[in-house]
Amino acid sequence: MEIGIVGLPNVGKSSLFNALTGAAAAAENFPFTTIEPNIGVVPLPDERLHVLAQEWGSAKIVPSGIRFVDIAGIVEGASQGEGLGNKFLAHIRQVDAIAHVVRCFKDENVVNVMTELNPKSAADIITTELLLADIQQCQTALDRWTKKAKSGDKDSITKCNALNDCVKAFNEGIPARRLNIPPEILNEFQFLTAKPLMYVANTDEGIPDEELLKPLRERAAAEGAALVALCTKLEADIVQLPPEERNEYYEAAGITSPGLTRLAQAGKDLINQICFFTVGPQEARAWLIPKGTPAVKAAGKIHTDIERGFIRAEIYRYDDLKRLGSYKAVQEKNLVTLEGKDYIMQDGDTVHFRFSV
């Protein structure tokens, strides 16, 4: 699962990506690095993992990670091929969700392509380009399915009706994610505006300017999107510090929750992921899987052999361990269960897979 970072030129996308990849590289005990020049995986901090590691005396802690893809800056007219145009749009089609970076900082040394600092107008440009690209995609699909619908094919008629609704909505500025269209149709036609979205407000250091954030807050609320405000330059600087110095820096800057931590958590929620744990003397590890994943598929996340030879999943809830104080106490209360292939994994499940190959 990948989240694409998009935005106008000079809004702080590169600084954000540097912070993300720096966080991965600086987390020395975590096996996360830049996978390719444009993909970074940032560890997702989780207090539960440390509690489990302490209970089991784990030698190593391995958190889950959120993958971010740095996509080239978009310009007005991209849907018509301006700038990187089609390449930019093709990259967005490949990701699972979008992190839209919007400039909310003042810096005369960083050129503003819009000439004035206006977060609402900046967000409008990219939203419009994505909608225009979706209109083109929709019209092309309509031309194809209309011919089949004329023959009376019920499936084609259903698709045409949905596509007509989409075209109307796109022309009114309504993204696909806000439409009551069957998910299978949205997935088939890969509409850009169907992808889950969060806004990343790139602010000045210190207290963010609420007047600049207000239009983004309102926009995010109206669209059901998340909003994360952070200073990408500050975050990129901090991850270059030794781990023991970072908390002091955050405290000095008056930051109670690191921006990258909030971004990673928002990313986890955005792509509808939950976290389960495997734990033992060697390592305590967190795994991200889509909500609704059955136990056998969660086993495959660890290794295909475990999925292939799945017998049972021995599961207990982290909340039970925390409440009762120890794994032994969880056992005594008969709260360790054996589950089959079809058991739906829950956030906080701690599991030992039994398998045979």
Summary of the structure (lengths in Angstrom):
residues: 357
radius of gyration: 22.9
end to end distance: 28.3
largest distance: 69.6
contacts: 1143
relative contact order: 0.14
helix: 47%
strand: 21%
